[in-house]
Amino acid sequence: MSRQFKLGIVGLVHDHVWSLLSQFKTIEKVKMEAAADPNPPLLEKVKKIFGVNRLYTSFSEMLSKNDLDAILLCTENSRHADVVEAAAEKGIHIIMEKPMSANLEQAERIVRAVEKHKIKVVVNYPTTWSPAIQQAYKMVKNGEIGEVFHIRFRGAHAGPKEVGCSPYFYTWLYDRELNGAGALIDYCCYGVNLTLWFMGCMPKSVIGVTGTLARTYLEVEDNAMIIMNYKRAFSIAEACWSQVGPHPMHGPIINGVDGSLVVDEERKLRFYSVKTKGDYRSIRSEIIETPTPPKGWRNGPEYFIEHIEKDEEIGEPLNVRFNRNVQEILEVGLRSALEGRKINLPL
């Protein structure tokens, strides 16, 4: 009989928690043991939908009263580090929803706790599980578009409140301390995570731009851009909470010297290359078949449990060391926007 994993849920205020719990529910070896959140209506919801009966308003009480193997962490960004530190001391593995934290200092606390107590932590980015993005990554690493000189990713929607996020979610997204900023933290993090994954290293410098352009009732930015400069490339991570339209994700677009890869709004992967026939050259366009990801690479919970079970290291772009670097770029981007200048990173 395979091992059973007792899962605790800390935080129900990140709306992604419900889809993640649905993914955990499909894993037979996982038992949802307990949940902690200060909001009683959310505790009732997790009980009703997923049958979780051990309910707490304090995660510390939940940790003290339950013998858990793993935690799904979906609190406000600023509270991730506190939970990781407490759980790490008990040897409990953690999967948290992106981003890693609200600031770099908190991210470094997480890294220290993880490395001290040797637990496994996944920073879950939904983009990681896109078959088209996974295939694009393989093609880039195989050299099929040549040296990459440009990457662009845009995350955009009409705004958390406007698209129907719960008040439990958008209230803290609009809070600079709890979220870390506004749209920049929420959506630029995707582009930064993908850039570091595809490029394989940190940029030389960063330029950030932020503004509250359309949702003027906000005290945080509703639009942001981070430009990451490399020696022979640059990447743009865009964020918008005021774009009216059906598609929140645009890209990534990866341009190489020999071709381009575009993940379009239908999540299809398009490959553009130069076709030569005699003296005639034309641009060839084709849709690349994207196979279903293998077991363990279909979603975050599946990857997380498989890596605990097999005692395998958490890889990029999901591990804490990698996402500490993502957090640094986000923080430097915020500082660049505030100071109105390009900021060089240490070599």
N, C-alpha and C positions, 0 to 999 in steps of 0.2 A: 504493500500500500504506500502511495506517495505521501510525502510530508504535507501536513496541513499548515497553512500560514494564517495566523491570527492578526487581522488588520484593524488598526484604530484609525479614526478619522479626526483630524484636528483642524477645525475651521470649516464652515459651510458658507462663508460670505463671498467666496470666489465662485461665480456662476459656472465655471468649468467643472466644478466638483461633481455635478450630477452626471455628466457624460463620462467622467473618469470612473465613477462608481458603477455605471452601467457596464463599462469595460471590465472592471474587477469582477462583476457578478458573473461574467462568462467563464471565469477561471475557477474550475471546480475545487482546486486545492486551497482557495482563499475563503476564509470565514470572516465576515464583517462583525467584529467583536464589540466595538464601542465607538462612540462619537462624542466630541466635545466642541461646544460653541456657546457663546454667551446669549444667543438669541433663541428662546424657547420655541418660536414658530418653526425655525429651521430644524431644530431637534425633532419636533413632531413630524416634519416632512421626511427626514431620513428614516425615521421609524416606520412611517406609513409606506414609503416606496421600497425601502430595502430591508425592512425587518430588523433594524438595529435597535436593541432594547436597552442596552447599557448606555445611558445618556448622562452627560455632565456639562455644566456650564464652565468648568475649569479644566484645562488640559492637564494641569499638574495633578488634580485629583484622579483623572482618568488614568494617567501613567502610574500612580501609586496603587490603584485598585485592580489593575488588569495586567496580565502577563502577555505582552504583545511581541510579535515578530517584526511588524512593519507598520508604518504610518503613512497615510495620505495626508499631505499638508496643504491646505487651501485657505489659509488665513490671509490677512492683509500682508503685503510684501514686508513691511517693517517688523513683523512679528516672527518671520521665518527663523531668524537666528536664535531667538529665545527657545523656540521649540526644538530646533536641531540640537542645541547644547544640552537640554534636559533629556532628550531621547537618546543622544549619543552615549551619555553616561550609563544608560541601561542596555546598550548594545542593540538598540532598535534601528532598523534600516528605514530610510525615508525616501518617498517620492514627493516632490513639491511641484506645484504648477509655476510656470515661468512668471516673471523673471526670478532670479535667485534671491534678491533682496531689494531694499529701497535705496541702499547706498553701498559704497565700496567697503567701508569699515564693517558693516554687518556681513558682507560677503566673506571678508577675511576671517571673521569670527567663525563662520560656518566651515570654512576650509580647515581651520585649526581644530575644531571639534571633530570633524570627520577623520582627519589624519591621526589625531590622538587616540581615538577610540576604535578606529579601523572599521567603521560602518560603511555601508553602501548607500549613496545618495544620488538620486536622479533628479535633475532639473528638467522638467518635462516641457519641451517645446512642441506643440502640435505639428509644426512644419516638418519635424524630423520624420514623421510617419507618412508623409506624402509619397506615394510611389513615383510620381514624376520628379520630385526633388531628389529622391534617392537615386533614381536613374541618371539624372543630370550630374550628380556628384560623381558617380562611377565614370561617366563619360569624360568629365573634366580630369579626373585622376588618371584616366587612361590616355590622356593627351589628344582626345578626339577633336577639340576645338583649338588646340595650340595653347600658347601662353595666354592666360587671362589678363585682360587690361581694364575691364570694367564690369562691375556688378551693380544691379539696382533692385531694391525690394521696397514696395510701398504697401503699408498696412493702413487701411482707411475704411471708415464708415461714417454714418451721420452723427455719431456721438453715443456714448454708453446709455444715457437716458433716452435718447431719441430712438435707438434701435431696440429698446425693450429690456435692457439689463435690469435686474432686480434692484430695488433701493438699497438692499444690503451690499450689493456689489458697487454700484456707481457712487454711493456715498463716500466710500474710501478711495475710489479711483480719483475723485475730485479733491482729495486731501493730500497736500504736498508731503506731509510727514509720513503718512501711512503708505502712500504709493511710491514716493520718491520724487515725483514730479507729476506731469499730466500725461498727455499723449506720447511724449517722448519715451517715457519708461514703458508704457503699455504696448506701443507698436514699433518704435525704433529697435527695441530689443530683438525682435525677429530678424531684422536686417543685419544687425551686428552679429548675432549668433551665426547666421548663415554665412556672412562674410568671413569670419574667422575660421569657420569649418572649411569653406571652399578654398580660401587662400592659404590656410595652414599656418598662419603667423599673424602677429600683431602689426598694425600699420605704423608708419613713421610719425604721422601727425593726424590731428582731428580738428574739424571745423563743425561747430554746432550752430543751428539757427532755430529759434523758437518764437512763437507768437500766439496770442489769443485773437484770432482773426474773425471768426464767425460766431462762436458760442461765447458771446461777450459777458454772459452771466457767470462764467467760470473765473476762479482765482488762479487757475493753472493754465498752461498752454493747451490749445486745441490743435495746433499744427507744429510740426517740428521736422528737422532734417539733420542728419549727421553724415558728414563726408569724411571717409577714411582714406588717407593718402598713403600709397605704397611707392616704392622706388619707380616702378613702371606700371602702376595701376592705381585706380581709385574706385571706391565703392560708395554708394549712396543708400542710406536707410531713411525712408520717409515715414512719417506718421501723421494721420489726420483724423480728427473727431468731428469733421463737418462736411464730409463728402456724401452727398445724397446719391445712392446707387446701390445695386444689389450685391456687388462683389467686394468684400472687405480686403482681400489679398490680391496684390498685383505683382506677379513675379514669383521667384526671382528671374531676372534677365541676366544672363552671363555671356559676356562678349569676349571671345578669344581671337587671336590673330588669324586663325584659320576657319572660324565659324562662330555661330551664336546658338545659345540654348535659351528658350523662353518657356516658362511655365505659364500658360495662359489662364484666363479667368474661368475656364471650364476644367482646370487642373490637368490639361493635356500638355505633353512636352513636345515642343516644336524645335526642330533642328534646321538651321540655316547654314549652307555652305556654298562655296564657289564651285560651279561645274564648268569644266573646260572641254571644248570640242574644237580641235584645230586652233584657229585664231579667235574663236568666239568664246566668250566667257559669260556665264549667267548665274544668277543666284538660285540655288536649289532649296526648296522647302519641303520638309516631310514631317509627319507626325510619328514620333518614336513610340513603339509599343512599350508600355511600362508594366512589367510583370507584377503580379501580386507579391508583396514582400513576404519573405519566409517567416515561419513561426518565430516569434521573439522580436520581430521588427515591424509588427503591424500596429502596435500602439504602446504607449508608455507603461501601463500596468503589466502587460505581457512581458515586455523587455525587463522591467524591474524584477518581477518574480522569478523569471528564468535566470537572471544574473545572480540573484540570491541563492537559488537552488543549486546552481553550478559553481558557485563561489568564483565568479568571473569579475574582472575589473569593469567598472562603468566606463565606457568609451566616450569619445567626442561625438556629437556636440552636447553631451548630457552631463558630464562629470563636473565636480565642483571647481577643480583647478581651471578648467576651460571656461566655466561660467563666471569665475572670479574675474577673468580677463574681459568677458563681455560687460560685466558691471563697471570695470574701469573705463572702458570706452564710453559707456553711457554717462558716467560721472564727468569725464573730461569733456564730452559733448555739451553737457549742461553748463559747465564752467566756461567753455568757449563762447556759448551763446550769451552768458551773463557779461563776460568781459569783452566781447566783440573782437576776438582775435583767434588766429590759429594757434593750437597748442601742440608742441612737439612732445612725443613720448620718449622715455628713456630707451636706449638701445639695449 
